[in-house]
């Protein structure tokens, strides 16, 4: 209910192991303001939803304001993020863990 009704999601951390919360939010087609850490570092392109300098309150403010004031649904940066998260899914993650455990057991 919270994700479905939010204006946008903000996940600004200096360390992010993977980033499951933003992926879940993006699957609901909600905009996210993200740190350039974890999997988002591998995104590797300039994007109005990714904060490159977490020490810059100006960058955070500017990008949050753009999210609030713009129609995100047709935004190319947003559509690119939605395409990027297609690389990450629960079934794919479960399959990778299964292979990892299988390899450990077969050693």
Long-range contacts (C-beta under 8 A, 24 or more apart in sequence): 3-28, 3-30, 4-28, 4-30, 6-30, 7-67, 7-68, 8-32, 8-33, 8-64, 8-67, 8-68, 8-72, 9-33, 10-64, 11-35, 12-51, 12-54, 12-60, 13-37, 14-54, 16-40, 23-85, 23-88, 26-81, 26-82, 26-85, 27-85, 29-73, 29-82, 31-67, 31-72, 31-78, 32-81, 33-60, 33-63, 33-64, 33-67, 39-88, 43-81, 43-84, 45-80, 47-77, 47-80, 47-81, 48-75, 48-77, 49-77, 49-78, 49-81
